[in-house]
Amino acid sequence: MNDRQRRPVYLIGMGGSAYALWYFYSVGATLAAAAFALLTVFCVVRLRKLSSDT
């Protein structure tokens, strides 16, 4: 998988995990929300790394 193919995957991952973060935080499941917050941060960092390499 090349860099052009990975970019949409990270964007979809960021969107999905940000939505899950909002959902779990709104229902009071803070442990699950924290896990999705870490996943969101991971996707953002990887996307920034990918964008800076090109």
N, CA, C and O atoms as a CHARMM CRD file, in Angstrom:
* protein
*
  216
    1    1 MET  N      0.85100  -1.17200   0.00000 PROA 1      0.00000
    2    1 MET  CA     0.00000   0.00000   0.00000 PROA 1      0.00000
    3    1 MET  C      0.89900   1.23900   0.00000 PROA 1      0.00000
    4    1 MET  O      1.75400   1.39200   0.87300 PROA 1      0.00000
    5    2 ASN  N      0.70300   2.11300  -0.97600 PROA 2      0.00000
    6    2 ASN  CA     1.55200   3.29700  -1.06200 PROA 2      0.00000
    7    2 ASN  C      0.94100   4.46100  -0.27400 PROA 2      0.00000
    8    2 ASN  O     -0.12900   4.32800   0.32000 PROA 2      0.00000
    9    3 ASP  N      1.63400   5.60000  -0.27900 PROA 3      0.00000
   10    3 ASP  CA     1.21400   6.74200   0.52500 PROA 3      0.00000
   11    3 ASP  C     -0.11700   7.32800   0.06500 PROA 3      0.00000
   12    3 ASP  O     -0.91200   7.77500   0.89200 PROA 3      0.00000
   13    4 ARG  N     -0.37000   7.33100  -1.23800 PROA 4      0.00000
   14    4 ARG  CA    -1.64500   7.85800  -1.73700 PROA 4      0.00000
   15    4 ARG  C     -2.81900   7.00500  -1.28400 PROA 4      0.00000
   16    4 ARG  O     -3.92000   7.51900  -1.09100 PROA 4      0.00000
   17    5 GLN  N     -2.59700   5.72000  -1.11600 PROA 5      0.00000
   18    5 GLN  CA    -3.66200   4.83800  -0.67700 PROA 5      0.00000
   19    5 GLN  C     -3.86000   4.89500   0.83200 PROA 5      0.00000
   20    5 GLN  O     -4.96400   4.65300   1.32000 PROA 5      0.00000
   21    6 ARG  N     -2.81300   5.20800   1.56900 PROA 6      0.00000
   22    6 ARG  CA    -2.91800   5.25400   3.02700 PROA 6      0.00000
   23    6 ARG  C     -3.61300   6.49800   3.54400 PROA 6      0.00000
   24    6 ARG  O     -4.26200   6.45200   4.58900 PROA 6      0.00000
   25    7 ARG  N     -3.49300   7.59700   2.83900 PROA 7      0.00000
   26    7 ARG  CA    -4.07500   8.86600   3.30200 PROA 7      0.00000
   27    7 ARG  C     -5.58300   8.76100   3.57100 PROA 7      0.00000
   28    7 ARG  O     -6.02100   9.17700   4.64300 PROA 7      0.00000
   29    8 PRO  N     -6.40400   8.22000   2.64100 PROA 8      0.00000
   30    8 PRO  CA    -7.83600   8.09000   2.94500 PROA 8      0.00000
   31    8 PRO  C     -8.11700   7.15100   4.11900 PROA 8      0.00000
   32    8 PRO  O     -9.08100   7.35000   4.85700 PROA 8      0.00000
   33    9 VAL  N     -7.28400   6.14100   4.28900 PROA 9      0.00000
   34    9 VAL  CA    -7.47300   5.21500   5.40400 PROA 9      0.00000
   35    9 VAL  C     -7.29900   5.94600   6.73200 PROA 9      0.00000
   36    9 VAL  O     -8.08800   5.74900   7.65600 PROA 9      0.00000
   37   10 TYR  N     -6.27200   6.78400   6.83200 PROA 10     0.00000
   38   10 TYR  CA    -6.06900   7.54800   8.06100 PROA 10     0.00000
   39   10 TYR  C     -7.17700   8.57500   8.26900 PROA 10     0.00000
   40   10 TYR  O     -7.59200   8.80500   9.40500 PROA 10     0.00000
   41   11 LEU  N     -7.66300   9.19400   7.20100 PROA 11     0.00000
   42   11 LEU  CA    -8.75500  10.15900   7.33100 PROA 11     0.00000
   43   11 LEU  C    -10.04000   9.48300   7.80500 PROA 11     0.00000
   44   11 LEU  O    -10.74000  10.01200   8.66900 PROA 11     0.00000
   45   12 ILE  N    -10.34600   8.32600   7.24700 PROA 12     0.00000
   46   12 ILE  CA   -11.52700   7.58600   7.68400 PROA 12     0.00000
   47   12 ILE  C    -11.35200   7.11000   9.12700 PROA 12     0.00000
   48   12 ILE  O    -12.29800   7.14300   9.91400 PROA 12     0.00000
   49   13 GLY  N    -10.15700   6.67400   9.46600 PROA 13     0.00000
   50   13 GLY  CA    -9.88300   6.25700  10.84200 PROA 13     0.00000
   51   13 GLY  C    -10.04100   7.39700  11.83200 PROA 13     0.00000
   52   13 GLY  O    -10.58500   7.21500  12.92100 PROA 13     0.00000
   53   14 MET  N     -9.55700   8.58700  11.44400 PROA 14     0.00000
   54   14 MET  CA    -9.70900   9.75200  12.31900 PROA 14     0.00000
   55   14 MET  C    -11.18100  10.10200  12.50400 PROA 14     0.00000
   56   14 MET  O    -11.62300  10.36300  13.62300 PROA 14     0.00000
   57   15 GLY  N    -11.93300  10.10900  11.41900 PROA 15     0.00000
   58   15 GLY  CA   -13.35200  10.44300  11.50900 PROA 15     0.00000
   59   15 GLY  C    -14.13700   9.44000  12.33400 PROA 15     0.00000
   60   15 GLY  O    -14.94700   9.81300  13.18300 PROA 15     0.00000
   61   16 GLY  N    -13.89400   8.18000  12.07900 PROA 16     0.00000
   62   16 GLY  CA   -14.60800   7.13100  12.82000 PROA 16     0.00000
   63   16 GLY  C    -14.27100   7.11100  14.29400 PROA 16     0.00000
   64   16 GLY  O    -15.15500   6.96700  15.13800 PROA 16     0.00000
   65   17 SER  N    -12.99900   7.25500  14.60500 PROA 17     0.00000
   66   17 SER  CA   -12.62300   7.22700  16.01500 PROA 17     0.00000
   67   17 SER  C    -13.03100   8.51400  16.73500 PROA 17     0.00000
   68   17 SER  O    -13.32800   8.47800  17.92900 PROA 17     0.00000
   69   18 ALA  N    -13.05200   9.63900  16.03600 PROA 18     0.00000
   70   18 ALA  CA   -13.53600  10.87700  16.65500 PROA 18     0.00000
   71   18 ALA  C    -15.03100  10.77500  16.95000 PROA 18     0.00000
   72   18 ALA  O    -15.49000  11.23600  17.99500 PROA 18     0.00000
   73   19 TYR  N    -15.79000  10.17600  16.03700 PROA 19     0.00000
   74   19 TYR  CA   -17.21500   9.96800  16.28800 PROA 19     0.00000
   75   19 TYR  C    -17.42200   9.03100  17.47300 PROA 19     0.00000
   76   19 TYR  O    -18.24800   9.30500  18.34400 PROA 19     0.00000
   77   20 ALA  N    -16.67900   7.93000  17.51300 PROA 20     0.00000
   78   20 ALA  CA   -16.80000   6.98500  18.62300 PROA 20     0.00000
   79   20 ALA  C    -16.38500   7.64100  19.93900 PROA 20     0.00000
   80   20 ALA  O    -16.99100   7.39400  20.98100 PROA 20     0.00000
   81   21 LEU  N    -15.35400   8.47400  19.88500 PROA 21     0.00000
   82   21 LEU  CA   -14.93300   9.21800  21.07700 PROA 21     0.00000
   83   21 LEU  C    -16.08400  10.07100  21.58200 PROA 21     0.00000
   84   21 LEU  O    -16.40500  10.03400  22.77000 PROA 21     0.00000
   85   22 TRP  N    -16.71200  10.84300  20.69600 PROA 22     0.00000
   86   22 TRP  CA   -17.84200  11.69200  21.08900 PROA 22     0.00000
   87   22 TRP  C    -18.98400  10.85700  21.66800 PROA 22     0.00000
   88   22 TRP  O    -19.55800  11.21000  22.69900 PROA 22     0.00000
   89   23 TYR  N    -19.31100   9.75200  21.00100 PROA 23     0.00000
   90   23 TYR  CA   -20.42000   8.91200  21.44400 PROA 23     0.00000
   91   23 TYR  C    -20.16000   8.33300  22.83100 PROA 23     0.00000
   92   23 TYR  O    -21.00000   8.46000  23.72100 PROA 23     0.00000
   93   24 PHE  N    -19.01800   7.70400  23.02200 PROA 24     0.00000
   94   24 PHE  CA   -18.74000   7.07100  24.31000 PROA 24     0.00000
   95   24 PHE  C    -18.59400   8.09200  25.43000 PROA 24     0.00000
   96   24 PHE  O    -18.96400   7.81700  26.57200 PROA 24     0.00000
   97   25 TYR  N    -18.06400   9.25300  25.11800 PROA 25     0.00000
   98   25 TYR  CA   -17.95600  10.29800  26.13100 PROA 25     0.00000
   99   25 TYR  C    -19.33900  10.82000  26.51700 PROA 25     0.00000
  100   25 TYR  O    -19.58200  11.12700  27.68500 PROA 25     0.00000
  101   26 SER  N    -20.24400  10.92100  25.54600 PROA 26     0.00000
  102   26 SER  CA   -21.57600  11.44200  25.83300 PROA 26     0.00000
  103   26 SER  C    -22.42600  10.47700  26.65200 PROA 26     0.00000
  104   26 SER  O    -23.31200  10.91000  27.38900 PROA 26     0.00000
  105   27 VAL  N    -22.17000   9.17900  26.53600 PROA 27     0.00000
  106   27 VAL  CA   -22.93200   8.21400  27.33600 PROA 27     0.00000
  107   27 VAL  C    -22.24000   7.88600  28.65600 PROA 27     0.00000
  108   27 VAL  O    -22.76400   7.10500  29.45100 PROA 27     0.00000
  109   28 GLY  N    -21.08300   8.46600  28.89400 PROA 28     0.00000
  110   28 GLY  CA   -20.41700   8.29800  30.17800 PROA 28     0.00000
  111   28 GLY  C    -19.42100   7.15400  30.24800 PROA 28     0.00000
  112   28 GLY  O    -18.95300   6.82800  31.33900 PROA 28     0.00000
  113   29 ALA  N    -19.08600   6.54600  29.15100 PROA 29     0.00000
  114   29 ALA  CA   -18.11300   5.45100  29.13900 PROA 29     0.00000
  115   29 ALA  C    -16.72300   6.04700  28.89700 PROA 29     0.00000
  116   29 ALA  O    -16.21600   6.03200  27.77500 PROA 29     0.00000
  117   30 THR  N    -16.12400   6.56300  29.95200 PROA 30     0.00000
  118   30 THR  CA   -14.87600   7.30800  29.79300 PROA 30     0.00000
  119   30 THR  C    -13.69400   6.41400  29.40600 PROA 30     0.00000
  120   30 THR  O    -12.77900   6.86600  28.71700 PROA 30     0.00000
  121   31 LEU  N    -13.70600   5.17200  29.83600 PROA 31     0.00000
  122   31 LEU  CA   -12.59100   4.28300  29.47300 PROA 31     0.00000
  123   31 LEU  C    -12.58000   4.00800  27.97200 PROA 31     0.00000
  124   31 LEU  O    -11.52200   4.04300  27.34300 PROA 31     0.00000
  125   32 ALA  N    -13.73300   3.73900  27.40400 PROA 32     0.00000
  126   32 ALA  CA   -13.81100   3.52100  25.96100 PROA 32     0.00000
  127   32 ALA  C    -13.50200   4.81700  25.21800 PROA 32     0.00000
  128   32 ALA  O    -12.84800   4.78900  24.17600 PROA 32     0.00000
  129   33 ALA  N    -13.96300   5.94500  25.73900 PROA 33     0.00000
  130   33 ALA  CA   -13.67400   7.24200  25.11200 PROA 33     0.00000
  131   33 ALA  C    -12.18100   7.51800  25.11200 PROA 33     0.00000
  132   33 ALA  O    -11.65200   8.05100  24.13600 PROA 33     0.00000
  133   34 ALA  N    -11.50100   7.16800  26.17900 PROA 34     0.00000
  134   34 ALA  CA   -10.05200   7.37400  26.25500 PROA 34     0.00000
  135   34 ALA  C     -9.32500   6.51900  25.22000 PROA 34     0.00000
  136   34 ALA  O     -8.34300   6.96300  24.62600 PROA 34     0.00000
  137   35 ALA  N     -9.79900   5.31100  25.00700 PROA 35     0.00000
  138   35 ALA  CA    -9.18400   4.44100  24.00000 PROA 35     0.00000
  139   35 ALA  C     -9.35000   5.03900  22.60500 PROA 35     0.00000
  140   35 ALA  O     -8.41500   5.01500  21.80500 PROA 35     0.00000
  141   36 PHE  N    -10.52400   5.57000  22.31200 PROA 36     0.00000
  142   36 PHE  CA   -10.73500   6.17400  21.00100 PROA 36     0.00000
  143   36 PHE  C    -10.01000   7.51000  20.87500 PROA 36     0.00000
  144   36 PHE  O     -9.64900   7.91300  19.77000 PROA 36     0.00000
  145   37 ALA  N     -9.79300   8.19700  21.98400 PROA 37     0.00000
  146   37 ALA  CA    -8.98400   9.41900  21.94200 PROA 37     0.00000
  147   37 ALA  C     -7.55100   9.08000  21.55600 PROA 37     0.00000
  148   37 ALA  O     -6.94100   9.79000  20.75600 PROA 37     0.00000
  149   38 LEU  N     -7.01200   8.01100  22.11100 PROA 38     0.00000
  150   38 LEU  CA    -5.65600   7.57800  21.74500 PROA 38     0.00000
  151   38 LEU  C     -5.58400   7.15900  20.28200 PROA 38     0.00000
  152   38 LEU  O     -4.60900   7.45600  19.59300 PROA 38     0.00000
  153   39 LEU  N     -6.60300   6.48100  19.81900 PROA 39     0.00000
  154   39 LEU  CA    -6.63600   6.07200  18.41200 PROA 39     0.00000
  155   39 LEU  C     -6.71100   7.28200  17.48500 PROA 39     0.00000
  156   39 LEU  O     -6.07200   7.30200  16.43400 PROA 39     0.00000
  157   40 THR  N     -7.48500   8.28300  17.87000 PROA 40     0.00000
  158   40 THR  CA    -7.58600   9.50500  17.07700 PROA 40     0.00000
  159   40 THR  C     -6.24300  10.20900  17.01800 PROA 40     0.00000
  160   40 THR  O     -5.81200  10.64100  15.94900 PROA 40     0.00000
  161   41 VAL  N     -5.58000  10.32700  18.15800 PROA 41     0.00000
  162   41 VAL  CA    -4.26200  10.97100  18.20000 PROA 41     0.00000
  163   41 VAL  C     -3.27000  10.19000  17.34500 PROA 41     0.00000
  164   41 VAL  O     -2.47600  10.79500  16.62400 PROA 41     0.00000
  165   42 PHE  N     -3.29800   8.87700  17.40800 PROA 42     0.00000
  166   42 PHE  CA    -2.40700   8.05100  16.60200 PROA 42     0.00000
  167   42 PHE  C     -2.62700   8.31400  15.10900 PROA 42     0.00000
  168   42 PHE  O     -1.66600   8.46700  14.35500 PROA 42     0.00000
  169   43 CYS  N     -3.88200   8.36600  14.69100 PROA 43     0.00000
  170   43 CYS  CA    -4.18300   8.61100  13.27300 PROA 43     0.00000
  171   43 CYS  C     -3.72300  10.00000  12.84200 PROA 43     0.00000
  172   43 CYS  O     -3.20700  10.16800  11.73700 PROA 43     0.00000
  173   44 VAL  N     -3.90500  10.99000  13.70200 PROA 44     0.00000
  174   44 VAL  CA    -3.46400  12.34800  13.37700 PROA 44     0.00000
  175   44 VAL  C     -1.94800  12.39200  13.22800 PROA 44     0.00000
  176   44 VAL  O     -1.43600  12.98700  12.28000 PROA 44     0.00000
  177   45 VAL  N     -1.23500  11.77300  14.14600 PROA 45     0.00000
  178   45 VAL  CA     0.23200  11.76900  14.09100 PROA 45     0.00000
  179   45 VAL  C      0.72000  11.05400  12.84500 PROA 45     0.00000
  180   45 VAL  O      1.62400  11.54000  12.16500 PROA 45     0.00000
  181   46 ARG  N      0.13300   9.90500  12.53700 PROA 46     0.00000
  182   46 ARG  CA     0.55400   9.15900  11.34300 PROA 46     0.00000
  183   46 ARG  C      0.25200   9.93800  10.06000 PROA 46     0.00000
  184   46 ARG  O      1.04700   9.92300   9.12100 PROA 46     0.00000
  185   47 LEU  N     -0.89600  10.61700  10.02100 PROA 47     0.00000
  186   47 LEU  CA    -1.23400  11.40500   8.84300 PROA 47     0.00000
  187   47 LEU  C     -0.29000  12.58400   8.68800 PROA 47     0.00000
  188   47 LEU  O      0.12600  12.90500   7.57400 PROA 47     0.00000
  189   48 ARG  N      0.04800  13.22200   9.78100 PROA 48     0.00000
  190   48 ARG  CA     1.00500  14.35100   9.70400 PROA 48     0.00000
  191   48 ARG  C      2.37900  13.87300   9.24800 PROA 48     0.00000
  192   48 ARG  O      3.04600  14.53900   8.45700 PROA 48     0.00000
  193   49 LYS  N      2.79300  12.71800   9.75100 PROA 49     0.00000
  194   49 LYS  CA     4.06800  12.13300   9.32900 PROA 49     0.00000
  195   49 LYS  C      4.05000  11.80800   7.83500 PROA 49     0.00000
  196   49 LYS  O      5.01500  12.06100   7.11300 PROA 49     0.00000
  197   50 LEU  N      2.93600  11.24400   7.39800 PROA 50     0.00000
  198   50 LEU  CA     2.77400  10.89200   5.99200 PROA 50     0.00000
  199   50 LEU  C      2.78000  12.14400   5.12400 PROA 50     0.00000
  200   50 LEU  O      3.38400  12.15400   4.05100 PROA 50     0.00000
  201   51 SER  N      2.11200  13.19700   5.58200 PROA 51     0.00000
  202   51 SER  CA     2.04600  14.43400   4.81100 PROA 51     0.00000
  203   51 SER  C      3.38900  15.16500   4.76300 PROA 51     0.00000
  204   51 SER  O      3.71100  15.81500   3.76800 PROA 51     0.00000
  205   52 SER  N      4.16200  15.05900   5.82800 PROA 52     0.00000
  206   52 SER  CA     5.44700  15.74800   5.84500 PROA 52     0.00000
  207   52 SER  C      6.49700  15.04400   4.98400 PROA 52     0.00000
  208   52 SER  O      7.46100  15.67200   4.54600 PROA 52     0.00000
  209   53 ASP  N      6.31500  13.74100   4.74000 PROA 53     0.00000
  210   53 ASP  CA     7.26700  13.00500   3.91500 PROA 53     0.00000
  211   53 ASP  C      7.10000  13.26900   2.42600 PROA 53     0.00000
  212   53 ASP  O      8.03100  13.05600   1.64900 PROA 53     0.00000
  213   54 THR  N      5.91600  13.73400   2.02300 PROA 54     0.00000
  214   54 THR  CA     5.66900  13.93200   0.59700 PROA 54     0.00000
  215   54 THR  C      5.97300  15.34200   0.16200 PROA 54     0.00000
  216   54 THR  O      5.81600  15.67300  -1.01400 PROA 54     0.00000
